[in-house]
Amino acid sequence: MINDEKVKKILFGGDYNPEQWPEEILEEDMKLFKKAGVDVVTLNVFNWAMLQPSEEEYDFSRLDKEMDYLKANNMKVCLATSTAAHPAWMAKKYPEILRTEFSGMRRKFGGRHNSCPNSLVYKKYAVRLATKLAERYKHYDNIVAWHISNEFGGKCYCDTCEKAFRVWLQNRYKTLEALNKAWNTSFWGHTFYAWDEIVVPNLQSEHFEWERSMFQGISLDYARFSSDSMLECYKEEYEAIKRITPEIQITTNLMGFYKELDYHKWAKYMDFVSWDNYPSTDDPYYKMGMDHDLMRGLKDGLPFALMEQTPSVTNWQPYNNLKRPGVMRLWSYQAVAHGSDTIMYFQMRRSIGACEKYHGALIDHVGTGETRVFKECEVLGAELEKLGDEIIGSVVKSKVAILFDWDNWWALEYSAGPSKELRYIKEVFKYYTALAKQNINIDIIGVDADLSPYQLVIAPVLYMIKGDYHKKLEEFVRAGGQFITTFFSGIVDEHDLVTIGGYPGKLRELLGIWVEEIDALPPGEANKLVMTDGRIYSAELLCDLIHLETAEVVAVYGEDFYAGTPAVTVNHFGKGKAWYVGSSSSEEFFIDFLKECLEEVEIKPIMTLSEGLEITRRYKAEIEYTFILNHNKEAKEITFDQEYVDLLRDITYKKGEVLNLSAKDVLLLKAND
């Protein structure tokens, strides 16, 4: 993760905004930071207005004092560039920097991420500020990372973006003939004869609602363009800083499965991945695990940084319930268990005004270290100090991968049909959940990933096959790999044009089937999956009507005019097998089905324990670190499968020994060979 010899332990701290307080607060906060074991702060996230009060004036006096004080107190700094919120004077003098909404409404000054990513004015001043910061603080040896902007996101539909979109399209397609072909503009007489005839796809043009477009190819390319536009903003700041401080690593905080940005592309330009974990109040623990695994997978399994989480409570959900005692520690170790080398929070001291004044913090409005939340953080800080560098740099190894692709996500959900209930992440999550509940380490990978480390690759709803990706899958299976995909896969190419000749298009030979029709079932209605051994499960959402070619039947439909036709198939291909699941189903089906697939390739759970006990494993050379996290509301019994050393308690457990692990408690075990 952070490649810095000064980092000898899991970094512990978070976002610090002393500019919101009198200068004397630094001394008070530092005492509390040291009491809690905090050793790093993210500084200067939203200070652009303070640092640049006018077009030609820069004032670093307050930040200088903060940086000097932190350095004097041996506090490490993740230094941000403050470019996520432009100053009011900039919007007043240059209103063209303001974003235009999907509806076509031009924004006024306010909020954050309100800058057009293609505004030359915005980019000029953002890069200039980043450059000045790097030049001013380049000799501070306590800077462990640069943090560009903050939570990039959103889209802009202004005239500047429209012009930039046309340039982006010219670079991509070269000719209008190629563009018209890719977008199938002969439909509805949309043929373009000049580049300036192309407009942004929003409610004023191609969309009849946010996610539904009349021309998917245009909307898909605008999603790509928008992600690329913001990436260019990041890259320009990155390059400016890197020229001045090449030895310091650079990141920006991502947001899990965030639809607007193609994080696989972004990760190529990040020295390490960092992200902000804010689960919904009803998210199960394995949903958080899936988010962590996605972030880890963006950099080929390298450790990532948990840049933000709340120590206690969020402020922006409809109902902001407290993290119950033990949950903050539990979720912090969950991040580490999935590959994080940091535990950081937003925020260090609770604000007194604006929309985040009720968001949790290490130091609450009471301003002491006597709160429940502070004391829980203090315990965690002491544990991390004790662990030192024991697990720093260790990695998660997996034999199972789930394929996730942003282009596939965008194209699938822009489509009109076959069902508005079809949601990419929801279907991916069903497979992830079934694996996580069996305590299997899982990688979440993109289409560029090397498949050779895996024995089983799962690609739920692989709607889009880009280029020759099918050949990569064929090579994997031919060499002995097991591949699973599902209904509504192999339908289109990278332009969202249907591959003719029968679904699943380029996957037809690998899967040994062709699909004639797709039946969409409304909510509350279901067919049946009847397995060859007589077991019956539900068939939900979509039902593909399948014809066998070289594949064999695993299950058939139980009802309707297609009763008795194939629903789940397997095709022997080279040394491996390719499975096709023609419908969605219940959790029971996915657990049973995947268990059999795992047994076939002899992939075993890390340990077999009770429901609600999450088990993951990290590796450093030949050393194994096993995490057992009790997400239950009650204690659970654990029987150890070998001898372990408990790194948090300094206890050795013998093989066969039984432990009653308290609710919300954690074990961090080192194999004692």
DANOR-V865369 format. One record per run of one state. SS is the DSSP state (hx for helix, st for strand, lp for the rest). FROM is the first residue (numbers start at 1). LEN is the number of residues. If there is no record, write none. Layout:
BEGIN
ss->SS from->FROM len->LEN
ss->SS from->FROM len->LEN
END
This chain:
BEGIN
ss->lp from->1 len->10
ss->st from->11 len->6
ss->lp from->17 len->1
ss->hx from->18 len->3
ss->lp from->21 len->4
ss->hx from->25 len->12
ss->lp from->37 len->3
ss->st from->40 len->4
ss->lp from->44 len->4
ss->hx from->48 len->4
ss->lp from->52 len->9
ss->hx from->61 len->12
ss->lp from->73 len->3
ss->st from->76 len->5
ss->lp from->81 len->7
ss->hx from->88 len->6
ss->lp from->94 len->1
ss->hx from->95 len->3
ss->st from->98 len->1
ss->lp from->99 len->1
ss->st from->100 len->1
ss->lp from->101 len->5
ss->st from->106 len->1
ss->lp from->107 len->8
ss->st from->115 len->1
ss->lp from->116 len->4
ss->hx from->120 len->18
ss->lp from->138 len->5
ss->st from->143 len->5
ss->lp from->148 len->11
ss->hx from->159 len->15
ss->lp from->174 len->2
ss->hx from->176 len->8
ss->lp from->184 len->3
ss->hx from->187 len->3
ss->lp from->190 len->5
ss->hx from->195 len->3
ss->lp from->198 len->9
ss->st from->207 len->1
ss->lp from->208 len->5
ss->st from->213 len->1
ss->lp from->214 len->2
ss->hx from->216 len->29
ss->lp from->245 len->5
ss->st from->250 len->2
ss->lp from->252 len->1
ss->st from->253 len->2
ss->lp from->255 len->8
ss->hx from->263 len->5
ss->lp from->268 len->6
ss->st from->274 len->3
ss->lp from->277 len->8
ss->hx from->285 len->13
ss->lp from->298 len->6
ss->st from->304 len->5
ss->lp from->309 len->18
ss->hx from->327 len->11
ss->lp from->338 len->2
ss->st from->340 len->6
ss->lp from->346 len->3
ss->st from->349 len->1
ss->lp from->350 len->13
ss->st from->363 len->1
ss->lp from->364 len->8
ss->hx from->372 len->16
ss->lp from->388 len->7
ss->st from->395 len->2
ss->lp from->397 len->3
ss->st from->400 len->4
ss->lp from->404 len->2
ss->hx from->406 len->9
ss->lp from->415 len->9
ss->hx from->424 len->13
ss->lp from->437 len->5
ss->st from->442 len->4
ss->lp from->446 len->10
ss->st from->456 len->4
ss->lp from->460 len->4
ss->st from->464 len->1
ss->lp from->465 len->4
ss->hx from->469 len->10
ss->lp from->479 len->3
ss->st from->482 len->5
ss->lp from->487 len->5
ss->st from->492 len->1
ss->lp from->493 len->5
ss->st from->498 len->1
ss->lp from->499 len->4
ss->st from->503 len->1
ss->lp from->504 len->1
ss->hx from->505 len->7
ss->lp from->512 len->1
ss->st from->513 len->8
ss->lp from->521 len->6
ss->st from->527 len->5
ss->lp from->532 len->4
ss->st from->536 len->13
ss->lp from->549 len->3
ss->st from->552 len->6
ss->lp from->558 len->8
ss->st from->566 len->8
ss->lp from->574 len->2
ss->st from->576 len->6
ss->lp from->582 len->1
ss->st from->583 len->2
ss->lp from->585 len->2
ss->hx from->587 len->14
ss->lp from->601 len->12
ss->st from->613 len->8
ss->lp from->621 len->2
ss->st from->623 len->8
ss->lp from->631 len->5
ss->st from->636 len->4
ss->lp from->640 len->4
ss->st from->644 len->3
ss->lp from->647 len->4
ss->st from->651 len->3
ss->lp from->654 len->4
ss->st from->658 len->4
ss->lp from->662 len->4
ss->st from->666 len->6
ss->lp from->672 len->2
END
